[in-house]
Amino acid sequence: LPRLAKKIRVVAKSPIRRITALLDEATNRPEIISFGGGAPSLPPAKEVVDEIIAQLQKNSLGASAYTGTRGRAELLELIGQDLKKYGGIDVDPKKEITLTDGATEGILLALMAIVDPDDEVIITDPTYLGFPEAVKLVDGRIVRLPVCVEEGCQPNLEKLKKLVTKKTKAFILLSPDNPTGRVVEEERVKAIVDLASAHDFWIISDDTYKHILYEGEHVWVSKLPKAWERTITLHTFSKEASLPGLRLGYAYGPAEAIDAMEKFKQYTSLAPNAISQLALIRFLSGDLKERYLRDTVIPTYLERRNVMGEYVRRYLPEAKTVKPNGAFYYFVNMRAYLNPIGMSDEQFSEELVQRKRVAVIPGTYFGLNGKQHIRLTFVSEPIHRIEQGLKKIGEFFKKR
Ligand SMILES: Cc1ncc(COP(=O)(O)O)c(C=O)c1O
């Protein structure tokens, strides 16, 4: 074998993908209670499924053809209307939006568009583990801002200011957050924008969970004063539409940045998936999205969030966590349980699957500050299994 690229040693394989393989196995083994994955467990809206079938039957050529790199004009237009409706934002669909293959491609294209080698990108620690590896792919440097459960996982402005240097190129803002479910307070977002403006760096706002919100309002970063010209916002249909496998999301921001992203997209994926675009046109037409979120997604996940919170308190009374106002997860500080028995979060997660058949994700996967924490997804199991799973976690510690 001729030598492979050096970068392979720099970028880590996603540990979550490893767990996903395990979780796939778990689907066939119903005895495993999974608090592990990050995917919705609801079926997509029936209208979307019907549309895919109908389009393939009546319009097979069009439904499987290449589209423009940014996507179909009709879908971009609907996204523009959606941003106006929910966020009050005026975005020019022709110039300021591009589709992406999920938020994953959005993250990479945004970084490709703004980062030069050795530029610094600030992320919180813990945070979504896709960020640091994408920064490495573009030869940027990762700078971590520690956040903790005890401070509600809010980014600390004073600490952030100390991390800003001449090399700072971007701050990645994720709200609601994965893995903590924390929603950044509006005043803090404003202060971050002011800091970005004063030091001339970008904000990448990953809005993956903007509609998966149980309390409060989403802060539309690009709408804040001084924000538009330095903000690239990413979104995805994976979570809100329960369509992760259709691989569709979008980015919006200043035309120059979106142009640059389009240029790179021509060589990473050429064009977005055509049939997914038709499905999303249906999702964004009429009031389907509004109904699906209001009648299905939010009530189902809100109930599961509340139930899981109750059982975390009941079965792990010494653990510390923040009630997630959004997203799919509880991030639980397990020090009180793990330190006395000398076990790391990784060892615990492994033994828990083996001994109790409950899958959780170790907190260290999201950054070193996530040490001795675990991430529990509450969307993937029905209520009665959420209780069973937490009870088993409690028993893990009792039986020792
Ligand atoms: C914060 C965040 N960003 C991006 C993604 C990637 O999602 P997708 O590529 O399916 O849009 C995820 C998925 O879990 C996520 O949690």
The ligand as an SDF file (V2000), in Angstrom:
LIG
                    3D

 16 16  0  0  0  0  0  0  0  0999 V2000
  -25.1150   19.9690   16.8260 C   0  0  0  0  0  0  0  0  0  0  0  0
  -25.1820   19.1300   15.6260 C   0  0  0  0  0  0  0  0  0  0  0  0
  -24.7550   19.6160   14.4620 N   0  0  0  0  0  0  0  0  0  0  0  0
  -24.7990   18.8700   13.3580 C   0  0  0  0  0  0  0  0  0  0  0  0
  -25.2720   17.5790   13.3800 C   0  0  0  0  0  0  0  0  0  0  0  0
  -25.2600   16.8140   12.1070 C   0  0  0  0  0  0  0  0  0  0  0  0
  -26.5140   16.5750   11.6240 O   0  0  0  0  0  0  0  0  0  0  0  0
  -26.8540   16.3030   10.0890 P   0  0  0  0  0  0  0  0  0  0  0  0
  -25.5860   16.1800    9.3290 O   0  0  0  0  0  0  0  0  0  0  0  0
  -27.6490   15.0470   10.0910 O   0  0  0  0  0  0  0  0  0  0  0  0
  -27.6490   17.4620    9.6810 O   0  0  0  0  0  0  0  0  0  0  0  0
  -25.7330   17.0220   14.5810 C   0  0  0  0  0  0  0  0  0  0  0  0
  -26.2270   15.6440   14.6480 C   0  0  0  0  0  0  0  0  0  0  0  0
  -26.4030   15.0540   15.6870 O   0  0  0  0  0  0  0  0  0  0  0  0
  -25.6850   17.8260   15.7340 C   0  0  0  0  0  0  0  0  0  0  0  0
  -26.1070   17.3730   16.9180 O   0  0  0  0  0  0  0  0  0  0  0  0
  1  2  1  0
  2  3  1  0
  2 15  2  0
  3  4  2  0
  4  5  1  0
  5  6  1  0
  5 12  2  0
  6  7  1  0
  7  8  1  0
  8  9  2  0
  8 10  1  0
  8 11  1  0
 12 13  1  0
 12 15  1  0
 13 14  2  0
 15 16  1  0
M  END
$$$$
